[in-house]
Amino acid sequence: MIKNISNLGDAALYCDFGMEVNRETNTKVIEYFKSIKKENIDGVNNLTPSYNKLIISFDLKKINYQQMKKLIENINIDIHDNLNNKKIEIPVCSDQNFSLDIKRLEKKLKLSSEKIYENFFNKEFFCYMTGFIAGMPILGDLDKKIRAKRLETPRVKVPKGSVGLTEQFANIYTFESPGGWNIIGNTPLNIFDSSNEKNPNLINPGDSVIFKRITKDKYENYNV
């Protein structure tokens, strides 16, 4: 449940679910996110879920902070809505042209590349949130054996489709972007489709993801 509700500026409400970053806490965030979205509250402009927070932006011409706070405190949470979450397989090529940081990880983790991949592929990850760049899924939790810090100096350009690791999380770069995650492969799938106005994200908070290793040949001929 929400531990605290406070205002964030004049036209936003900040729901705090605690300090823990884990699947249980994030599931509560997602339950509120989906339930509020389903209510279609007049005046709500945007909902932004994160690991353990939910920010609700609203139109002051239609609703004020106290009214919004009361609505959130009394909203009916649909705990069964999570049954609609998807399980998605993501093909990833770990050819040396795509695994930009595997040598760094071998050194930092004191593991061979195959051991790193063994602890990454065919495991189920949970989507905590999307963000930083449009549609980028933040996925957890990595096996403790393959957790590593960000790059000391972020790259100016990380290729679209890159799969990265940092601490307990994995991500997928939906666009070419600056970034400091450890890149271990690339997917040929389009994770974010800007032409799809209703559902641009392939992966949404609450979904499960399993990464499947593919060859470079399969990568190059994917969807051909």
C-alpha positions in Angstrom: 0.0 0.0 0.0 1.0 3.7 -0.3 3.0 4.8 2.7 2.8 8.5 2.0 1.1 10.9 -0.4 2.5 14.4 -0.9 2.4 17.2 -3.4 5.1 17.6 -6.0 4.8 21.2 -7.1 1.4 22.7 -7.8 0.0 20.2 -10.2 1.4 16.8 -9.3 1.0 14.2 -6.6 3.7 11.9 -5.3 2.8 8.5 -4.0 5.6 6.8 -1.9 5.5 3.0 -1.5 8.7 2.8 0.6 12.4 2.5 0.1 12.6 -1.1 -1.0 13.4 -1.9 -4.6 11.9 -5.3 -5.2 9.2 -7.1 -7.1 6.6 -7.0 -4.3 6.8 -3.3 -3.8 6.9 -2.6 -7.5 3.8 -4.8 -8.0 1.9 -2.5 -5.7 3.0 0.5 -7.7 1.8 -1.1 -10.9 -1.5 -2.1 -9.4 -2.2 1.5 -8.5 -0.9 2.7 -11.9 -3.3 0.4 -13.8 -6.2 1.0 -11.5 -5.9 4.8 -11.7 -5.5 4.6 -15.5 -8.6 2.4 -15.7 -10.7 4.9 -13.7 -10.0 7.5 -16.4 -10.1 10.4 -13.9 -11.0 13.7 -15.4 -8.0 16.0 -15.0 -5.2 13.4 -14.8 -2.6 14.3 -17.4 0.0 11.7 -16.8 1.0 8.8 -14.6 4.7 8.0 -14.1 5.5 4.8 -12.2 9.0 3.9 -11.0 10.6 1.2 -8.8 8.7 2.3 -5.7 7.0 5.6 -6.5 4.1 6.9 -8.6 3.8 10.5 -9.8 0.4 11.7 -10.9 0.3 15.0 -12.9 -3.0 16.7 -13.1 -4.8 19.8 -14.5 -5.5 22.4 -11.9 -8.3 23.8 -13.9 -10.2 20.5 -13.4 -9.0 19.1 -10.0 -6.9 20.2 -7.1 -4.4 18.4 -4.9 -6.8 17.7 -2.0 -9.4 16.3 -4.4 -6.9 14.1 -6.1 -5.4 12.9 -2.9 -8.8 11.8 -1.6 -9.5 10.0 -4.9 -6.3 8.1 -4.7 -6.8 7.2 -1.0 -10.2 5.7 -1.8 -9.6 4.2 -5.2 -10.5 0.5 -5.7 -7.3 -1.4 -6.5 -7.8 -4.3 -9.0 -5.2 -6.8 -7.9 -6.4 -9.2 -10.6 -5.4 -6.9 -13.4 -1.9 -8.2 -13.2 -3.2 -11.4 -14.8 -3.0 -9.5 -18.1 0.7 -9.1 -17.9 2.6 -10.6 -20.8 5.6 -13.0 -20.9 7.8 -11.9 -23.8 10.9 -13.6 -25.4 13.5 -11.2 -26.6 16.1 -12.6 -29.1 19.6 -11.3 -28.4 22.8 -11.7 -30.4 26.0 -11.7 -28.3 28.4 -11.6 -31.2 31.6 -9.6 -30.4 30.3 -6.7 -32.5 27.4 -6.3 -30.2 28.8 -7.3 -26.7 30.8 -4.1 -26.3 31.6 -4.6 -22.6 31.9 -8.4 -22.2 35.7 -8.2 -21.8 35.2 -5.6 -19.1 32.7 -7.7 -17.3 34.9 -10.8 -17.5 37.6 -8.9 -15.7 35.3 -7.2 -13.1 33.3 -10.3 -12.3 36.1 -12.8 -12.6 33.9 -15.0 -14.8 34.2 -16.2 -18.4 31.9 -14.7 -21.0 30.0 -18.0 -21.3 29.4 -18.1 -17.5 28.1 -14.5 -17.7 25.7 -15.5 -20.5 24.7 -18.7 -18.7 23.5 -16.6 -15.8 21.7 -14.2 -18.1 20.0 -16.0 -20.9 16.8 -18.1 -20.4 16.1 -16.4 -17.0 12.9 -14.7 -16.3 13.1 -10.9 -15.6 10.4 -8.6 -14.3 9.8 -5.1 -15.8 9.8 -2.6 -13.0 9.3 0.5 -15.1 10.0 2.1 -18.5 11.7 5.4 -18.9 14.9 7.4 -19.3 14.4 7.2 -23.0 11.0 6.3 -24.5 9.9 2.8 -23.9 13.2 1.6 -22.4 12.3 -1.3 -20.0 14.1 -1.6 -16.7 14.2 -5.3 -15.8 15.2 -7.2 -12.7 16.6 -9.0 -11.0 20.0 -10.0 -12.2 21.8 -13.0 -10.6 24.2 -11.6 -8.0 27.1 -13.3 -9.8 26.7 -10.9 -12.8 26.0 -7.6 -11.1 28.4 -4.8 -12.0 28.6 -1.0 -11.7 28.0 1.4 -14.6 30.9 2.4 -16.9 33.1 5.1 -15.3 32.8 7.1 -18.5 29.4 6.7 -20.3 29.4 6.3 -24.1 28.2 9.2 -26.2 26.3 6.8 -28.4 24.9 3.4 -27.5 23.3 1.6 -30.5 19.6 1.0 -30.7 18.6 -2.5 -29.5 21.6 -2.8 -27.2 21.0 -4.9 -24.1 22.8 -3.5 -21.0 23.5 -4.5 -17.4 24.0 -2.4 -14.3 23.7 -3.4 -10.6 20.6 -5.7 -10.3 19.0 -4.5 -13.6 19.0 -5.1 -17.3 17.7 -2.8 -20.0 17.2 -2.5 -23.7 18.1 0.8 -25.5 15.0 1.7 -27.6 16.9 4.4 -29.5 20.5 5.3 -30.1 21.4 7.2 -26.9 24.2 8.2 -24.5 24.5 5.6 -21.8 26.7 3.9 -19.2 25.3 0.4 -18.9 27.5 -2.6 -19.6 26.4 -3.8 -23.1 26.4 -7.6 -23.7 24.3 -7.9 -26.9 21.8 -6.5 -29.2 18.2 -7.4 -30.2 16.7 -7.1 -33.7 13.3 -6.5 -32.2 11.7 -3.1 -32.2 11.0 -2.5 -28.6 9.3 0.9 -29.0 7.0 1.7 -32.0 6.3 5.5 -32.1 3.7 4.9 -34.9 1.6 2.9 -32.5 -0.1 5.7 -30.5 -2.1 3.4 -28.2 0.5 0.8 -27.3 4.0 1.9 -28.4 5.8 -0.2 -25.8 6.5 -3.9 -26.5 7.3 -4.3 -22.8 5.3 -2.6 -20.0 5.6 -2.5 -16.2 4.6 -5.8 -14.8 5.5 -7.9 -17.8 8.0 -10.7 -17.7 10.9 -11.0 -20.1 13.1 -13.9 -21.1 16.2 -13.3 -23.2 17.0 -15.9 -25.9 20.5 -16.1 -27.4 20.6 -16.1 -31.2 23.4 -16.4 -33.8 24.6 -13.4 -35.8 23.2 -15.0 -39.0 19.7 -15.3 -37.4 20.1 -11.7 -36.2 20.9 -10.4 -39.6 18.0 -12.3 -41.2 15.5 -11.6 -38.5 12.1 -10.7 -40.0 13.5 -10.9 -43.6 
